[in-house]
Every structure is written in C-alpha cells, then in structure tokens.
Amino acid sequence: MTALVAKTIPEGAATSCYVAASPLVEGLSGQYFSDCNIAKPRADTDDPALAARLWELSETIAGSV
C-alpha cells in the first residue's frame, strides 16, 4: 500500500490548476496527471470491483442508501 503524503492546499491544487490553465496541455484528453506531469495511474485504478465498492461506500457516507 502506498503511504499517504500530506500536501499543502496550494500543492494539492497545483496540478488541477495547471491542467485547467496551461497552454502546454491544450488538446490533451484522457491523460492522468500527477505533480503537473503526465503519469501512469496505479494498476488498481482500473479494478471494477474496487470501483463498485467505492461507489457503495460513497452512497453510504452521503446517506443516499
């Protein structure tokens, strides 16, 4: 399991702001970015069973069940 690393609010927002505003990534679609660079997502991000479990937990936490 990957250890959690805390980022400051500006550090956490940097990649989203970069992708939203930088002309260097204009026209790119479907890419995963980490720390303002195109990156390969973890293998478990494409696991349908984990996605279903996350959905179930989200519904429970949000109170929509």
mmCIF file as Biopython writes it, N, C-alpha, C and O atoms, coordinates in Angstrom:
data_model
#
loop_
_atom_site.group_PDB
_atom_site.id
_atom_site.type_symbol
_atom_site.label_atom_id
_atom_site.label_alt_id
_atom_site.label_comp_id
_atom_site.label_asym_id
_atom_site.label_entity_id
_atom_site.label_seq_id
_atom_site.pdbx_PDB_ins_code
_atom_site.Cartn_x
_atom_site.Cartn_y
_atom_site.Cartn_z
_atom_site.occupancy
_atom_site.B_iso_or_equiv
_atom_site.auth_seq_id
_atom_site.auth_asym_id
_atom_site.pdbx_PDB_model_num
ATOM 1   N N  . MET A ? 1  ? 0.845   -1.185 0.000   1.0 0.0 1  A 1 
ATOM 2   C CA . MET A ? 1  ? 0.000   0.000  0.000   1.0 0.0 1  A 1 
ATOM 3   C C  . MET A ? 1  ? 0.883   1.239  0.000   1.0 0.0 1  A 1 
ATOM 4   O O  . MET A ? 1  ? 1.928   1.274  0.650   1.0 0.0 1  A 1 
ATOM 5   N N  . THR A ? 2  ? 0.453   2.245  -0.732  1.0 0.0 2  A 1 
ATOM 6   C CA . THR A ? 2  ? 1.188   3.493  -0.820  1.0 0.0 2  A 1 
ATOM 7   C C  . THR A ? 2  ? 0.949   4.328  0.429   1.0 0.0 2  A 1 
ATOM 8   O O  . THR A ? 2  ? -0.185  4.454  0.890   1.0 0.0 2  A 1 
ATOM 9   N N  . ALA A ? 3  ? 2.010   4.894  0.973   1.0 0.0 3  A 1 
ATOM 10  C CA . ALA A ? 3  ? 1.889   5.753  2.148   1.0 0.0 3  A 1 
ATOM 11  C C  . ALA A ? 3  ? 1.238   7.077  1.748   1.0 0.0 3  A 1 
ATOM 12  O O  . ALA A ? 3  ? 1.480   7.589  0.654   1.0 0.0 3  A 1 
ATOM 13  N N  . LEU A ? 4  ? 0.431   7.615  2.620   1.0 0.0 4  A 1 
ATOM 14  C CA . LEU A ? 4  ? -0.187  8.914  2.370   1.0 0.0 4  A 1 
ATOM 15  C C  . LEU A ? 4  ? 0.821   10.016 2.667   1.0 0.0 4  A 1 
ATOM 16  O O  . LEU A ? 4  ? 1.530   9.971  3.672   1.0 0.0 4  A 1 
ATOM 17  N N  . VAL A ? 5  ? 0.874   10.985 1.797   1.0 0.0 5  A 1 
ATOM 18  C CA . VAL A ? 5  ? 1.771   12.112 1.981   1.0 0.0 5  A 1 
ATOM 19  C C  . VAL A ? 5  ? 0.916   13.371 1.957   1.0 0.0 5  A 1 
ATOM 20  O O  . VAL A ? 5  ? 0.188   13.622 0.997   1.0 0.0 5  A 1 
ATOM 21  N N  . ALA A ? 6  ? 1.009   14.143 3.003   1.0 0.0 6  A 1 
ATOM 22  C CA . ALA A ? 6  ? 0.204   15.356 3.084   1.0 0.0 6  A 1 
ATOM 23  C C  . ALA A ? 6  ? 0.825   16.464 2.237   1.0 0.0 6  A 1 
ATOM 24  O O  . ALA A ? 6  ? 2.038   16.673 2.246   1.0 0.0 6  A 1 
ATOM 25  N N  . LYS A ? 7  ? -0.034  17.162 1.512   1.0 0.0 7  A 1 
ATOM 26  C CA . LYS A ? 7  ? 0.384   18.321 0.734   1.0 0.0 7  A 1 
ATOM 27  C C  . LYS A ? 7  ? -0.324  19.541 1.291   1.0 0.0 7  A 1 
ATOM 28  O O  . LYS A ? 7  ? -1.378  19.436 1.918   1.0 0.0 7  A 1 
ATOM 29  N N  . THR A ? 8  ? 0.260   20.677 1.056   1.0 0.0 8  A 1 
ATOM 30  C CA . THR A ? 8  ? -0.415  21.915 1.419   1.0 0.0 8  A 1 
ATOM 31  C C  . THR A ? 8  ? -1.565  22.129 0.424   1.0 0.0 8  A 1 
ATOM 32  O O  . THR A ? 8  ? -1.617  21.466 -0.613  1.0 0.0 8  A 1 
ATOM 33  N N  . ILE A ? 9  ? -2.460  23.027 0.729   1.0 0.0 9  A 1 
ATOM 34  C CA . ILE A ? 9  ? -3.562  23.317 -0.183  1.0 0.0 9  A 1 
ATOM 35  C C  . ILE A ? 9  ? -3.039  23.784 -1.545  1.0 0.0 9  A 1 
ATOM 36  O O  . ILE A ? 9  ? -3.508  23.281 -2.566  1.0 0.0 9  A 1 
ATOM 37  N N  . PRO A ? 10 ? -2.095  24.716 -1.606  1.0 0.0 10 A 1 
ATOM 38  C CA . PRO A ? 10 ? -1.576  25.105 -2.925  1.0 0.0 10 A 1 
ATOM 39  C C  . PRO A ? 10 ? -0.908  23.940 -3.665  1.0 0.0 10 A 1 
ATOM 40  O O  . PRO A ? 10 ? -1.059  23.819 -4.880  1.0 0.0 10 A 1 
ATOM 41  N N  . GLU A ? 11 ? -0.182  23.095 -2.958  1.0 0.0 11 A 1 
ATOM 42  C CA . GLU A ? 11 ? 0.438   21.929 -3.598  1.0 0.0 11 A 1 
ATOM 43  C C  . GLU A ? 11 ? -0.619  20.976 -4.138  1.0 0.0 11 A 1 
ATOM 44  O O  . GLU A ? 11 ? -0.481  20.437 -5.236  1.0 0.0 11 A 1 
ATOM 45  N N  . GLY A ? 12 ? -1.672  20.773 -3.360  1.0 0.0 12 A 1 
ATOM 46  C CA . GLY A ? 12 ? -2.739  19.877 -3.786  1.0 0.0 12 A 1 
ATOM 47  C C  . GLY A ? 12 ? -3.503  20.406 -4.983  1.0 0.0 12 A 1 
ATOM 48  O O  . GLY A ? 12 ? -3.984  19.627 -5.806  1.0 0.0 12 A 1 
ATOM 49  N N  . ALA A ? 13 ? -3.622  21.708 -5.089  1.0 0.0 13 A 1 
ATOM 50  C CA . ALA A ? 13 ? -4.379  22.325 -6.183  1.0 0.0 13 A 1 
ATOM 51  C C  . ALA A ? 13 ? -3.536  22.567 -7.433  1.0 0.0 13 A 1 
ATOM 52  O O  . ALA A ? 13 ? -4.086  22.819 -8.505  1.0 0.0 13 A 1 
ATOM 53  N N  . ALA A ? 14 ? -2.225  22.495 -7.314  1.0 0.0 14 A 1 
ATOM 54  C CA . ALA A ? 14 ? -1.338  22.880 -8.414  1.0 0.0 14 A 1 
ATOM 55  C C  . ALA A ? 14 ? -1.604  22.113 -9.705  1.0 0.0 14 A 1 
ATOM 56  O O  . ALA A ? 14 ? -1.682  22.722 -10.772 1.0 0.0 14 A 1 
ATOM 57  N N  . THR A ? 15 ? -1.744  20.800 -9.632  1.0 0.0 15 A 1 
ATOM 58  C CA . THR A ? 15 ? -1.924  20.022 -10.859 1.0 0.0 15 A 1 
ATOM 59  C C  . THR A ? 15 ? -3.258  20.350 -11.514 1.0 0.0 15 A 1 
ATOM 60  O O  . THR A ? 15 ? -3.315  20.512 -12.733 1.0 0.0 15 A 1 
ATOM 61  N N  . SER A ? 16 ? -4.329  20.451 -10.739 1.0 0.0 16 A 1 
ATOM 62  C CA . SER A ? 16 ? -5.635  20.796 -11.314 1.0 0.0 16 A 1 
ATOM 63  C C  . SER A ? 16 ? -5.584  22.158 -11.997 1.0 0.0 16 A 1 
ATOM 64  O O  . SER A ? 16 ? -6.116  22.326 -13.094 1.0 0.0 16 A 1 
ATOM 65  N N  . CYS A ? 17 ? -4.952  23.121 -11.355 1.0 0.0 17 A 1 
ATOM 66  C CA . CYS A ? 17 ? -4.832  24.461 -11.941 1.0 0.0 17 A 1 
ATOM 67  C C  . CYS A ? 17 ? -3.976  24.422 -13.205 1.0 0.0 17 A 1 
ATOM 68  O O  . CYS A ? 17 ? -4.301  25.066 -14.203 1.0 0.0 17 A 1 
ATOM 69  N N  . TYR A ? 18 ? -2.894  23.672 -13.158 1.0 0.0 18 A 1 
ATOM 70  C CA . TYR A ? 18 ? -2.008  23.542 -14.322 1.0 0.0 18 A 1 
ATOM 71  C C  . TYR A ? 18 ? -2.768  22.970 -15.513 1.0 0.0 18 A 1 
ATOM 72  O O  . TYR A ? 18 ? -2.716  23.522 -16.612 1.0 0.0 18 A 1 
ATOM 73  N N  . VAL A ? 19 ? -3.473  21.864 -15.293 1.0 0.0 19 A 1 
ATOM 74  C CA . VAL A ? 19 ? -4.195  21.216 -16.385 1.0 0.0 19 A 1 
ATOM 75  C C  . VAL A ? 19 ? -5.311  22.121 -16.916 1.0 0.0 19 A 1 
ATOM 76  O O  . VAL A ? 19 ? -5.590  22.123 -18.115 1.0 0.0 19 A 1 
ATOM 77  N N  . ALA A ? 20 ? -5.942  22.878 -16.038 1.0 0.0 20 A 1 
ATOM 78  C CA . ALA A ? 20 ? -7.039  23.758 -16.457 1.0 0.0 20 A 1 
ATOM 79  C C  . ALA A ? 20 ? -6.559  24.981 -17.235 1.0 0.0 20 A 1 
ATOM 80  O O  . ALA A ? 20 ? -7.280  25.495 -18.090 1.0 0.0 20 A 1 
ATOM 81  N N  . ALA A ? 21 ? -5.344  25.450 -16.942 1.0 0.0 21 A 1 
ATOM 82  C CA . ALA A ? 21 ? -4.939  26.741 -17.488 1.0 0.0 21 A 1 
ATOM 83  C C  . ALA A ? 21 ? -3.728  26.732 -18.413 1.0 0.0 21 A 1 
ATOM 84  O O  . ALA A ? 21 ? -3.522  27.696 -19.150 1.0 0.0 21 A 1 
ATOM 85  N N  . SER A ? 22 ? -2.939  25.697 -18.399 1.0 0.0 22 A 1 
ATOM 86  C CA . SER A ? 22 ? -1.690  25.716 -19.169 1.0 0.0 22 A 1 
ATOM 87  C C  . SER A ? 22 ? -1.924  25.443 -20.649 1.0 0.0 22 A 1 
ATOM 88  O O  . SER A ? 22 ? -2.588  24.469 -21.007 1.0 0.0 22 A 1 
ATOM 89  N N  . PRO A ? 23 ? -1.382  26.298 -21.510 1.0 0.0 23 A 1 
ATOM 90  C CA . PRO A ? 23 ? -1.477  26.028 -22.941 1.0 0.0 23 A 1 
ATOM 91  C C  . PRO A ? 23 ? -0.638  24.803 -23.349 1.0 0.0 23 A 1 
ATOM 92  O O  . PRO A ? 23 ? -0.830  24.260 -24.437 1.0 0.0 23 A 1 
ATOM 93  N N  . LEU A ? 24 ? 0.268   24.378 -22.502 1.0 0.0 24 A 1 
ATOM 94  C CA . LEU A ? 24 ? 1.116   23.223 -22.812 1.0 0.0 24 A 1 
ATOM 95  C C  . LEU A ? 24 ? 0.331   21.915 -22.854 1.0 0.0 24 A 1 
ATOM 96  O O  . LEU A ? 24 ? 0.774   20.946 -23.472 1.0 0.0 24 A 1 
ATOM 97  N N  . VAL A ? 25 ? -0.817  21.880 -22.210 1.0 0.0 25 A 1 
ATOM 98  C CA . VAL A ? 25 ? -1.620  20.649 -22.208 1.0 0.0 25 A 1 
ATOM 99  C C  . VAL A ? 25 ? -2.925  20.810 -23.001 1.0 0.0 25 A 1 
ATOM 100 O O  . VAL A ? 25 ? -3.792  19.936 -22.965 1.0 0.0 25 A 1 
ATOM 101 N N  . GLU A ? 26 ? -3.054  21.920 -23.706 1.0 0.0 26 A 1 
ATOM 102 C CA . GLU A ? 26 ? -4.252  22.154 -24.500 1.0 0.0 26 A 1 
ATOM 103 C C  . GLU A ? 26 ? -4.410  21.037 -25.535 1.0 0.0 26 A 1 
ATOM 104 O O  . GLU A ? 26 ? -3.463  20.682 -26.237 1.0 0.0 26 A 1 
ATOM 105 N N  . GLY A ? 27 ? -5.605  20.503 -25.611 1.0 0.0 27 A 1 
ATOM 106 C CA . GLY A ? 27 ? -5.886  19.446 -26.571 1.0 0.0 27 A 1 
ATOM 107 C C  . GLY A ? 27 ? -5.631  18.044 -26.053 1.0 0.0 27 A 1 
ATOM 108 O O  . GLY A ? 27 ? -6.038  17.072 -26.690 1.0 0.0 27 A 1 
ATOM 109 N N  . LEU A ? 28 ? -4.969  17.914 -24.918 1.0 0.0 28 A 1 
ATOM 110 C CA . LEU A ? 28 ? -4.768  16.589 -24.333 1.0 0.0 28 A 1 
ATOM 111 C C  . LEU A ? 28 ? -6.056  16.172 -23.637 1.0 0.0 28 A 1 
ATOM 112 O O  . LEU A ? 28 ? -6.675  16.974 -22.937 1.0 0.0 28 A 1 
ATOM 113 N N  . SER A ? 29 ? -6.450  14.950 -23.825 1.0 0.0 29 A 1 
ATOM 114 C CA . SER A ? 29 ? -7.659  14.455 -23.193 1.0 0.0 29 A 1 
ATOM 115 C C  . SER A ? 29 ? -7.437  13.020 -22.745 1.0 0.0 29 A 1 
ATOM 116 O O  . SER A ? 29 ? -6.770  12.245 -23.430 1.0 0.0 29 A 1 
ATOM 117 N N  . GLY A ? 30 ? -7.991  12.672 -21.605 1.0 0.0 30 A 1 
ATOM 118 C CA . GLY A ? 30 ? -7.906  11.307 -21.121 1.0 0.0 30 A 1 
ATOM 119 C C  . GLY A ? 30 ? -6.589  10.953 -20.464 1.0 0.0 30 A 1 
ATOM 120 O O  . GLY A ? 30 ? -6.327  9.779  -20.202 1.0 0.0 30 A 1 
ATOM 121 N N  . GLN A ? 31 ? -5.769  11.930 -20.198 1.0 0.0 31 A 1 
ATOM 122 C CA . GLN A ? 31 ? -4.484  11.671 -19.553 1.0 0.0 31 A 1 
ATOM 123 C C  . GLN A ? 31 ? -4.603  11.799 -18.040 1.0 0.0 31 A 1 
ATOM 124 O O  . GLN A ? 31 ? -5.457  12.532 -17.542 1.0 0.0 31 A 1 
ATOM 125 N N  . TYR A ? 32 ? -3.764  11.102 -17.324 1.0 0.0 32 A 1 
ATOM 126 C CA . TYR A ? 32 ? -3.682  11.203 -15.872 1.0 0.0 32 A 1 
ATOM 127 C C  . TYR A ? 32 ? -2.474  12.069 -15.559 1.0 0.0 32 A 1 
ATOM 128 O O  . TYR A ? 32 ? -1.393  11.863 -16.110 1.0 0.0 32 A 1 
ATOM 129 N N  . PHE A ? 33 ? -2.660  13.033 -14.677 1.0 0.0 33 A 1 
ATOM 130 C CA . PHE A ? 33 ? -1.578  13.931 -14.296 1.0 0.0 33 A 1 
ATOM 131 C C  . PHE A ? 33 ? -1.296  13.804 -12.808 1.0 0.0 33 A 1 
ATOM 132 O O  . PHE A ? 33 ? -2.204  13.628 -11.996 1.0 0.0 33 A 1 
ATOM 133 N N  . SER A ? 34 ? -0.035  13.897 -12.476 1.0 0.0 34 A 1 
ATOM 134 C CA . SER A ? 34 ? 0.409   13.925 -11.085 1.0 0.0 34 A 1 
ATOM 135 C C  . SER A ? 34 ? 1.579   14.893 -11.004 1.0 0.0 34 A 1 
ATOM 136 O O  . SER A ? 34 ? 2.515   14.817 -11.799 1.0 0.0 34 A 1 
ATOM 137 N N  . ASP A ? 35 ? 1.522   15.783 -10.060 1.0 0.0 35 A 1 
ATOM 138 C CA . ASP A ? 35 ? 2.575   16.795 -9.892  1.0 0.0 35 A 1 
ATOM 139 C C  . ASP A ? 35 ? 2.880   17.517 -11.200 1.0 0.0 35 A 1 
ATOM 140 O O  . ASP A ? 35 ? 4.041   17.704 -11.562 1.0 0.0 35 A 1 
ATOM 141 N N  . CYS A ? 36 ? 1.834   17.915 -11.897 1.0 0.0 36 A 1 
ATOM 142 C CA . CYS A ? 36 ? 1.901   18.707 -13.131 1.0 0.0 36 A 1 
ATOM 143 C C  . CYS A ? 36 ? 2.575   17.982 -14.296 1.0 0.0 36 A 1 
ATOM 144 O O  . CYS A ? 36 ? 3.073   18.628 -15.218 1.0 0.0 36 A 1 
ATOM 145 N N  . ASN A ? 37 ? 2.594   16.669 -14.263 1.0 0.0 37 A 1 
ATOM 146 C CA . ASN A ? 37 ? 3.171   15.877 -15.343 1.0 0.0 37 A 1 
ATOM 147 C C  . ASN A ? 37 ? 2.233   14.732 -15.685 1.0 0.0 37 A 1 
ATOM 148 O O  . ASN A ? 37 ? 1.491   14.248 -14.830 1.0 0.0 37 A 1 
ATOM 149 N N  . ILE A ? 38 ? 2.270   14.295 -16.963 1.0 0.0 38 A 1 
ATOM 150 C CA . ILE A ? 38 ? 1.528   13.101 -17.331 1.0 0.0 38 A 1 
ATOM 151 C C  . ILE A ? 38 ? 2.167   11.938 -16.581 1.0 0.0 38 A 1 
ATOM 152 O O  . ILE A ? 38 ? 3.390   11.800 -16.548 1.0 0.0 38 A 1 
ATOM 153 N N  . ALA A ? 39 ? 1.323   11.106 -15.982 1.0 0.0 39 A 1 
ATOM 154 C CA . ALA A ? 39 ? 1.828   9.996  -15.171 1.0 0.0 39 A 1 
ATOM 155 C C  . ALA A ? 39 ? 0.998   8.750  -15.454 1.0 0.0 39 A 1 
ATOM 156 O O  . ALA A ? 39 ? -0.105  8.824  -15.997 1.0 0.0 39 A 1 
ATOM 157 N N  . LYS A ? 40 ? 1.544   7.627  -15.079 1.0 0.0 40 A 1 
ATOM 158 C CA . LYS A ? 40 ? 0.823   6.358  -15.216 1.0 0.0 40 A 1 
ATOM 159 C C  . LYS A ? 40 ? 0.060   6.126  -13.913 1.0 0.0 40 A 1 
ATOM 160 O O  . LYS A ? 40 ? 0.662   6.130  -12.839 1.0 0.0 40 A 1 
ATOM 161 N N  . PRO A ? 41 ? -1.261  5.924  -13.993 1.0 0.0 41 A 1 
ATOM 162 C CA . PRO A ? 41 ? -2.021  5.662  -12.764 1.0 0.0 41 A 1 
ATOM 163 C C  . PRO A ? 41 ? -1.697  4.274  -12.207 1.0 0.0 41 A 1 
ATOM 164 O O  . PRO A ? 41 ? -1.227  3.397  -12.931 1.0 0.0 41 A 1 
ATOM 165 N N  . ARG A ? 42 ? -1.949  4.093  -10.935 1.0 0.0 42 A 1 
ATOM 166 C CA . ARG A ? 42 ? -1.748  2.786  -10.305 1.0 0.0 42 A 1 
ATOM 167 C C  . ARG A ? 42 ? -2.633  1.758  -10.988 1.0 0.0 42 A 1 
ATOM 168 O O  . ARG A ? 42 ? -3.709  2.090  -11.485 1.0 0.0 42 A 1 
ATOM 169 N N  . ALA A ? 43 ? -2.185  0.517  -11.014 1.0 0.0 43 A 1 
ATOM 170 C CA . ALA A ? 43 ? -2.906  -0.563 -11.686 1.0 0.0 43 A 1 
ATOM 171 C C  . ALA A ? 43 ? -4.301  -0.768 -11.098 1.0 0.0 43 A 1 
ATOM 172 O O  . ALA A ? 43 ? -5.232  -1.101 -11.832 1.0 0.0 43 A 1 
ATOM 173 N N  . ASP A ? 44 ? -4.461  -0.575 -9.793  1.0 0.0 44 A 1 
ATOM 174 C CA . ASP A ? 44 ? -5.767  -0.832 -9.171  1.0 0.0 44 A 1 
ATOM 175 C C  . ASP A ? 44 ? -6.815  0.229  -9.490  1.0 0.0 44 A 1 
ATOM 176 O O  . ASP A ? 44 ? -7.971  0.081  -9.093  1.0 0.0 44 A 1 
ATOM 177 N N  . THR A ? 45 ? -6.444  1.284  -10.191 1.0 0.0 45 A 1 
ATOM 178 C CA . THR A ? 45 ? -7.434  2.293  -10.564 1.0 0.0 45 A 1 
ATOM 179 C C  . THR A ? 45 ? -8.378  1.801  -11.659 1.0 0.0 45 A 1 
ATOM 180 O O  . THR A ? 45 ? -9.392  2.439  -11.940 1.0 0.0 45 A 1 
ATOM 181 N N  . ASP A ? 46 ? -8.048  0.673  -12.274 1.0 0.0 46 A 1 
ATOM 182 C CA . ASP A ? 46 ? -8.875  0.113  -13.334 1.0 0.0 46 A 1 
ATOM 183 C C  . ASP A ? 46 ? -9.571  -1.180 -12.883 1.0 0.0 46 A 1 
ATOM 184 O O  . ASP A ? 46 ? -9.917  -2.029 -13.705 1.0 0.0 46 A 1 
ATOM 185 N N  . ASP A ? 47 ? -9.770  -1.312 -11.567 1.0 0.0 47 A 1 
ATOM 186 C CA . ASP A ? 47 ? -10.366 -2.524 -10.995 1.0 0.0 47 A 1 
ATOM 187 C C  . ASP A ? 47 ? -11.868 -2.307 -10.785 1.0 0.0 47 A 1 
ATOM 188 O O  . ASP A ? 47 ? -12.254 -1.522 -9.919  1.0 0.0 47 A 1 
ATOM 189 N N  . PRO A ? 48 ? -12.728 -2.992 -11.564 1.0 0.0 48 A 1 
ATOM 190 C CA . PRO A ? 48 ? -14.173 -2.789 -11.441 1.0 0.0 48 A 1 
ATOM 191 C C  . PRO A ? 48 ? -14.719 -3.122 -10.054 1.0 0.0 48 A 1 
ATOM 192 O O  . PRO A ? 48 ? -15.655 -2.469 -9.595  1.0 0.0 48 A 1 
ATOM 193 N N  . ALA A ? 49 ? -14.158 -4.118 -9.382  1.0 0.0 49 A 1 
ATOM 194 C CA . ALA A ? 49 ? -14.639 -4.475 -8.045  1.0 0.0 49 A 1 
ATOM 195 C C  . ALA A ? 49 ? -14.345 -3.350 -7.053  1.0 0.0 49 A 1 
ATOM 196 O O  . ALA A ? 49 ? -15.186 -3.024 -6.216  1.0 0.0 49 A 1 
ATOM 197 N N  . LEU A ? 50 ? -13.159 -2.760 -7.146  1.0 0.0 50 A 1 
ATOM 198 C CA . LEU A ? 50 ? -12.836 -1.631 -6.264  1.0 0.0 50 A 1 
ATOM 199 C C  . LEU A ? 50 ? -13.716 -0.429 -6.579  1.0 0.0 50 A 1 
ATOM 200 O O  . LEU A ? 50 ? -14.145 0.277  -5.667  1.0 0.0 50 A 1 
ATOM 201 N N  . ALA A ? 51 ? -13.991 -0.188 -7.859  1.0 0.0 51 A 1 
ATOM 202 C CA . ALA A ? 51 ? -14.855 0.929  -8.248  1.0 0.0 51 A 1 
ATOM 203 C C  . ALA A ? 51 ? -16.258 0.747  -7.668  1.0 0.0 51 A 1 
ATOM 204 O O  . ALA A ? 51 ? -16.853 1.700  -7.167  1.0 0.0 51 A 1 
ATOM 205 N N  . ALA A ? 52 ? -16.782 -0.476 -7.736  1.0 0.0 52 A 1 
ATOM 206 C CA . ALA A ? 52 ? -18.113 -0.754 -7.188  1.0 0.0 52 A 1 
ATOM 207 C C  . ALA A ? 52 ? -18.127 -0.554 -5.682  1.0 0.0 52 A 1 
ATOM 208 O O  . ALA A ? 52 ? -19.081 0.002  -5.139  1.0 0.0 52 A 1 
ATOM 209 N N  . ARG A ? 53 ? -17.083 -1.000 -5.007  1.0 0.0 53 A 1 
ATOM 210 C CA . ARG A ? 53 ? -17.005 -0.841 -3.548  1.0 0.0 53 A 1 
ATOM 211 C C  . ARG A ? 53 ? -16.928 0.641  -3.169  1.0 0.0 53 A 1 
ATOM 212 O O  . ARG A ? 53 ? -17.580 1.076  -2.219  1.0 0.0 53 A 1 
ATOM 213 N N  . LEU A ? 54 ? -16.139 1.406  -3.906  1.0 0.0 54 A 1 
ATOM 214 C CA . LEU A ? 54 ? -16.045 2.848  -3.650  1.0 0.0 54 A 1 
ATOM 215 C C  . LEU A ? 54 ? -17.400 3.510  -3.829  1.0 0.0 54 A 1 
ATOM 216 O O  . LEU A ? 54 ? -17.782 4.373  -3.039  1.0 0.0 54 A 1 
ATOM 217 N N  . TRP A ? 55 ? -18.129 3.108  -4.866  1.0 0.0 55 A 1 
ATOM 218 C CA . TRP A ? 55 ? -19.463 3.670  -5.108  1.0 0.0 55 A 1 
ATOM 219 C C  . TRP A ? 55 ? -20.382 3.368  -3.929  1.0 0.0 55 A 1 
ATOM 220 O O  . TRP A ? 55 ? -21.083 4.253  -3.437  1.0 0.0 55 A 1 
ATOM 221 N N  . GLU A ? 56 ? -20.375 2.116  -3.479  1.0 0.0 56 A 1 
ATOM 222 C CA . GLU A ? 56 ? -21.218 1.711  -2.347  1.0 0.0 56 A 1 
ATOM 223 C C  . GLU A ? 56 ? -20.875 2.513  -1.093  1.0 0.0 56 A 1 
ATOM 224 O O  . GLU A ? 56 ? -21.767 3.005  -0.403  1.0 0.0 56 A 1 
ATOM 225 N N  . LEU A ? 57 ? -19.597 2.641  -0.805  1.0 0.0 57 A 1 
ATOM 226 C CA . LEU A ? 57 ? -19.185 3.404  0.373   1.0 0.0 57 A 1 
ATOM 227 C C  . LEU A ? 57 ? -19.577 4.867  0.244   1.0 0.0 57 A 1 
ATOM 228 O O  . LEU A ? 57 ? -20.004 5.488  1.217   1.0 0.0 57 A 1 
ATOM 229 N N  . SER A ? 58 ? -19.433 5.415  -0.950  1.0 0.0 58 A 1 
ATOM 230 C CA . SER A ? 58 ? -19.806 6.816  -1.171  1.0 0.0 58 A 1 
ATOM 231 C C  . SER A ? 58 ? -21.297 7.042  -0.935  1.0 0.0 58 A 1 
ATOM 232 O O  . SER A ? 58 ? -21.696 8.043  -0.340  1.0 0.0 58 A 1 
ATOM 233 N N  . GLU A ? 59 ? -22.123 6.092  -1.412  1.0 0.0 59 A 1 
ATOM 234 C CA . GLU A ? 59 ? -23.557 6.209  -1.184  1.0 0.0 59 A 1 
ATOM 235 C C  . GLU A ? 59 ? -23.875 6.151  0.305   1.0 0.0 59 A 1 
ATOM 236 O O  . GLU A ? 59 ? -24.721 6.901  0.794   1.0 0.0 59 A 1 
ATOM 237 N N  . THR A ? 60 ? -23.203 5.267  1.019   1.0 0.0 60 A 1 
ATOM 238 C CA . THR A ? 60 ? -23.442 5.133  2.458   1.0 0.0 60 A 1 
ATOM 239 C C  . THR A ? 60 ? -23.041 6.424  3.182   1.0 0.0 60 A 1 
ATOM 240 O O  . THR A ? 60 ? -23.787 6.937  4.016   1.0 0.0 60 A 1 
ATOM 241 N N  . ILE A ? 61 ? -21.867 6.932  2.855   1.0 0.0 61 A 1 
ATOM 242 C CA . ILE A ? 61 ? -21.384 8.158  3.512   1.0 0.0 61 A 1 
ATOM 243 C C  . ILE A ? 61 ? -22.289 9.343  3.181   1.0 0.0 61 A 1 
ATOM 244 O O  . ILE A ? 61 ? -22.559 10.181 4.042   1.0 0.0 61 A 1 
ATOM 245 N N  . ALA A ? 62 ? -22.755 9.413  1.940   1.0 0.0 62 A 1 
ATOM 246 C CA . ALA A ? 62 ? -23.608 10.532 1.519   1.0 0.0 62 A 1 
ATOM 247 C C  . ALA A ? 62 ? -25.053 10.383 2.012   1.0 0.0 62 A 1 
ATOM 248 O O  . ALA A ? 62 ? -25.840 11.326 1.945   1.0 0.0 62 A 1 
ATOM 249 N N  . GLY A ? 63 ? -25.387 9.191  2.505   1.0 0.0 63 A 1 
ATOM 250 C CA . GLY A ? 63 ? -26.721 8.973  3.024   1.0 0.0 63 A 1 
ATOM 251 C C  . GLY A ? 63 ? -27.758 8.750  1.951   1.0 0.0 63 A 1 
ATOM 252 O O  . GLY A ? 63 ? -28.946 8.947  2.206   1.0 0.0 63 A 1 
ATOM 253 N N  . SER A ? 64 ? -27.351 8.341  0.745   1.0 0.0 64 A 1 
ATOM 254 C CA . SER A ? 64 ? -28.325 8.132  -0.315  1.0 0.0 64 A 1 
ATOM 255 C C  . SER A ? 64 ? -28.839 6.713  -0.388  1.0 0.0 64 A 1 
ATOM 256 O O  . SER A ? 64 ? -29.597 6.386  -1.302  1.0 0.0 64 A 1 
ATOM 257 N N  . VAL A ? 65 ? -28.455 5.866  0.538   1.0 0.0 65 A 1 
ATOM 258 C CA . VAL A ? 65 ? -28.936 4.473  0.505   1.0 0.0 65 A 1 
ATOM 259 C C  . VAL A ? 65 ? -30.177 4.376  1.358   1.0 0.0 65 A 1 
ATOM 260 O O  . VAL A ? 65 ? -30.759 3.298  1.481   1.0 0.0 65 A 1 
#
